[in-house]
Amino acid sequence: MCSYVLMKILESSPSRYDRGIRILSLGKLDKIYDHLASYIRQGQRVLDIGCGTGALTLRAANNKAIVKAIDINPGMLEIARQRAQKAGLEKNIEFSEKGVAELNDEPPEAFDVVMSGLCFSELSKDEIHYALNEILPKILKPGGLLLIADETRPENIFLRSLLWLLRLPLVIITYILTQTTTSAVRQLPEKVERAGFTIETVHQNTLGNFIELIAKKESDFQN
Ligand SMILES: C[S@@+](CC[C@H](N)C(=O)[O-])C[C@H]1O[C@@H](n2cnc3c(N)ncnc32)[C@H](O)[C@@H]1O
């Protein structure tokens, strides 16, 4: 799964993204997203941060939620729009070309669920801090859920060094082709807890480099 860095290459060719990410994740991502989507109920208001081609967005809309899906890449949004239309789900989804840092104009307590798949690893440290500490506490309702699946940095130093070595050539190739890279998220559960959320469940793979996290904004939330 250290090959997730290659997703930056796929994002420069959005029509190939879905097939490519299925190959990179060996099909595992679909199961992870199905599990995250099982937390979403009919009529809930849901925000998908970095929706890409709509993997999580479409699942949430399929559960009859009302979804706002944001992304900074218009090509990815266009594919997501086409997929939503094909599935007859477009009336439940509002797509918006904007970044996580522009979410401050959302009304307070606007969402029952905020979710994000493979996007935090593309955010800067400051964006992650701003999202977790300023934006999400404001726009989530009390009792609201935060669902995140992403690439993480292993805590174990041996695994970390091994993955760093395996990842390095892929980072170089990705950087040559896109002038960008991804950065495995560090200590996500700790950051989420420090922002005042209660962790409900955390699943980490054996190598410690992929996380599925579910957290809650308690009714007496304080950050
Ligand atoms: C690897 S893709 C994942 C897409 C989708 N969530 C999925 O799992 O298939 C990451 C997405 O995050 C978007 N992204 C990166 N930085 C972002 C930001 N600051 N705000 C919103 N979206 C961002 C990218 O444009 C890209 O579409």
PDBQT file of the ligand as one rigid body, heavy atoms in Angstrom, charges set to zero:
ROOT
HETATM    1  C1  LIG A 301      -6.418  10.326  -3.877  1.00  0.00    +0.000 C 
HETATM    2  S1  LIG A 301      -7.768  11.311  -4.270  1.00  0.00    +0.000 S 
HETATM    3  C2  LIG A 301      -9.076  10.490  -3.398  1.00  0.00    +0.000 C 
HETATM    4  C3  LIG A 301     -10.402  10.777  -3.994  1.00  0.00    +0.000 C 
HETATM    5  C4  LIG A 301     -11.580  10.085  -3.340  1.00  0.00    +0.000 C 
HETATM    6  N1  LIG A 301     -11.797  10.566  -1.996  1.00  0.00    +0.000 N 
HETATM    7  C5  LIG A 301     -11.356   8.595  -3.347  1.00  0.00    +0.000 C 
HETATM    8  O1  LIG A 301     -11.094   8.058  -2.294  1.00  0.00    +0.000 OA
HETATM    9  O2  LIG A 301     -11.444   8.015  -4.424  1.00  0.00    +0.000 OA
HETATM   10  C6  LIG A 301      -7.525  12.764  -3.288  1.00  0.00    +0.000 C 
HETATM   11  C7  LIG A 301      -8.428  13.902  -3.714  1.00  0.00    +0.000 C 
HETATM   12  O3  LIG A 301      -8.250  14.965  -2.784  1.00  0.00    +0.000 OA
HETATM   13  C8  LIG A 301      -8.298  16.175  -3.518  1.00  0.00    +0.000 C 
HETATM   14  N2  LIG A 301      -7.642  17.241  -2.728  1.00  0.00    +0.000 N 
HETATM   15  C9  LIG A 301      -6.315  17.428  -2.539  1.00  0.00    +0.000 A 
HETATM   16  N3  LIG A 301      -6.108  18.521  -1.786  1.00  0.00    +0.000 NA
HETATM   17  C10 LIG A 301      -7.327  19.009  -1.468  1.00  0.00    +0.000 A 
HETATM   18  C11 LIG A 301      -7.775  20.137  -0.711  1.00  0.00    +0.000 A 
HETATM   19  N4  LIG A 301      -6.913  20.970  -0.125  1.00  0.00    +0.000 N 
HETATM   20  N5  LIG A 301      -9.101  20.334  -0.570  1.00  0.00    +0.000 NA
HETATM   21  C12 LIG A 301      -9.994  19.505  -1.181  1.00  0.00    +0.000 A 
HETATM   22  N6  LIG A 301      -9.631  18.451  -1.931  1.00  0.00    +0.000 NA
HETATM   23  C13 LIG A 301      -8.306  18.193  -2.078  1.00  0.00    +0.000 A 
HETATM   24  C14 LIG A 301      -7.588  15.856  -4.819  1.00  0.00    +0.000 C 
HETATM   25  O4  LIG A 301      -7.915  16.785  -5.835  1.00  0.00    +0.000 OA
HETATM   26  C15 LIG A 301      -8.103  14.438  -5.089  1.00  0.00    +0.000 C 
HETATM   27  O5  LIG A 301      -9.235  14.437  -5.914  1.00  0.00    +0.000 OA
ENDROOT
TORSDOF 0
